[in-house]
Amino acid sequence: MTVMARPWRRLSPTGRIVVPLLVLLVLLGLLGFVGLVTGLIPGLVDLVIRLAQANVGIVRFVIAVTAILLISIPIAFINGYAELKVIALMQSRIGPNRVGPFGTLQAVFHGFKMLAKEDFTPLGADRPAFTLAPVVVFLTVVLSFLVIPFAPGLFGADLNVGLLYFFAVGGLSVVGLLMAGWSSFNKYSLLGGLRSAAQIVSYEIPLTLSVVGTMSLNGIVEAQGGQFWHWYVFQQPLGFAIFFIAVSAEANRTPFDLTEADSEIVAGYMTEYSGMRFGFFYFAEYVSLFVISALTAVLFLGGWHAPVEIHAVAAFFGLTVPAVSLDPGQLGVGLLLLLTLGPLVGTLVFTVPVALWRTDWSIWRALLVGFLLFNVAVGALITIYAYVASEVVAGVFWFLAKTFTLVLVFIWIRTTLPRVRVDQLMAFAWKWLLPAALLNIFVTAAAIVVLR
Amino acid sequence: MTQTYSKDDPTLLVDSPAAIIDAIPPYPPRSEREAEFYAVRDGEMLINLGPQHPSTHGVLRVVLKIEGEKIIDLDPVLGYLHRGVEKLCENADYHQAICYTDPLEYISSLFMELAPVMAFEKLLDLEAPRRAQYIRVLTCELNRVASHALFMGWLALDLGGLTPLLYAFVERDEIVEMLAAQTGQRMLFNYFRIGGVNGDLNHDFMSRLGDWMSRALKQVEANQRLLNENEIFLKRTKGLGVVDRGTALRLGMTGPSLRASGVPYDVRRAHPYLVYPELAFDVPTREEGDTYARYLIRLDEIKQSIHMIDQCLHKMPDGPVMAKIPRLIRPRPGRAFAAIESPRGQYACYAISDGTDQPFRMHLHDPSFVNLQAMGVVLPGNLIADTMAIMASLDPIMGGVDK
């Protein structure tokens, strides 16, 4: 290790993140190569596919949970970075711009920093509860991920009580927050924990009442198929408003972030946490930001459906959209030719204009830029092909687009609004949201009866 | 005879970590009031707000007695920032004393030097040239705008809004940079001298000022729209922390906090100094006396200040900026009192000279300290979350409170 110490010290903070990642990438590449040559990886993939096709519950569950745990990491990083950068831009600041291009690795850096900090337990804290609280909070968020449908066929579990499951698991997070608040042996933490208990339990009721009906999230998305005016946000605007307010209270987002109100109770239930335990709370917060946005997109914005159904529009004008069916296998030997000659020709095609445009550059630099441009172009082509050819890719695209738009809306709200007071919060839940939700149910039910 | 403590003293035995951390009350209680305050009944809890707390505007410590989230009683503990400024001034000569008063209210330090300078001028029985007086008014009003702009940001931040603070800082930064171009410092300007100011207005300052004046009013109003039309902000500040007229007068409050309670007392109007009699300005008052009124008063004062800066620029005469004063200042024995209207209220300096080159006694009357007393009247019965809003609306600067 002493051999490595000197070069390691010389690396910039960015380098200290990038170099280990590169090493990891190279190792994974080597492993993949070995696996492919020995036939291990195809065999494994085959096994997984067969198991998944056999639809064994436990296998699907394990795969889904692994996938969800894995994707929750980049999602937290993206949300963390978006929050830093978007808030900065809205406040006429620059925001993170040091670590990585445009500061994109800032959130990763924060993660590494958390790992390096001391994991401190205060004197007099209730150790088991104090240690378990971040885990409970994180787990509830990740578990509620399980029922969210990303695209047709791409979901963890299609429970017929999916929505109920979501609310139940989401409501469990209050247990984690109370554990954190109580076990920290700090009065500010205690106040934060109690606030969160009162808040989440109160907002659970209008939240659930605003979306009574089918409980299967897949069913809900499928019912919103068609054009964008079939989305529930246009059929149930009041329900959407109630849901949006209640869900932002449920996830402790501003203006309902009383549990961690920094100007009142320091950091609420997180006051005594440090190191990675504190990191887990933050992690959970960012993932839950994604989860609530995803749920809103699923329930009210049509989930994976595109805003405009292109086939229906084409049929309206008497046209048909040709189905794309390009199987690379059809090309035969041509595929080999394409793979060998394509990059060379493509790179040259992009290099020539670059070299003509920037005559002062050396030819190697122009070649490098041409190669990068070629990669971008191919990536774009593959994406477009995948979007057109695969329903799943198109679904994931629209789902993520809607979800991240909502994430931006939540961040926008956070920048704009001050925090409400605790009594105003409770009064709002019981005196306005609950009656409005009940009224919404009544009116909707009456409308259905009349229309039938 | 002093009592000696030993580690084996059974009264000092601590059997659980809770006992160490819960030991807030001074032991034994120093007064009856303290004994009563720290006797915690069932369902009540003591909570330590500060001195290290994100929103106590410095190192103010308030021990709150709460029942749930409701405040029943409070015990402010001052002195965490006490530097003994008055005593330091007594051991410095008259020029040096001004530097010590500078960082009292570090947000509006021009005012902090203005009152001692005026008191010393009264001791010396001299008057600054008219151009110097205009420059003083001009720079002070600029500083008032910076201070009030920052107040808005802080109030919003204590209510949980993140963005207004940044907009306030943009505003303040322009003014502070402008003053730095004139005085050479961004925060502790140390610009006023006995008998005038240190240097005439320079080109850099004037060009920045002209640039800023062309859009100041519009910019200030645009920034305030984020709060003034915000339903949550209105709900949280209207009718909160009402200090009625009588209470405000009995407490001796001054400045915007007093004028928000309906008393049109402004030192600039009641006891005019410098060239204020020559300037046209209103003294905005409001009747409500709540947090929102205290916020709006400052908004109006910013507009008045910009108006006054405009007049100063138009009326400023030519001439010297320093009076002829001896190098070593030795006023005749006597007393002098000078009061000014700082952004927080009446700031005054009472200086006694014994004929040497150092002030014999210098007392500084700070508005933050007086206004902060209103906290004890207003806070009980409110929620913890409102503590911050009320405290921010009284706008204390702990540097001035603790001196």
Interface residues (C-beta under 8 A of the other chain):
Chain A: I87 M90 Q91 S92 R93 L123 G124 F185 K187 Y188 L191 R195 T254 P255 D257 L258 A261 D262 S263 E264 I265 V266 R414 T415 T416 L417 P418 R419 V420 R421 V422 D423 Q424
Chain B: S16 P17 A18 I20 I21 M45 I47 N48 H53 P54 S55 E69 A156 L157 D158 L159 G160 G161 L162 T163 L166 Y167 V170 L226 N230 I232 F233 K235 R236 L383 I384 A385 D386 T387 M388
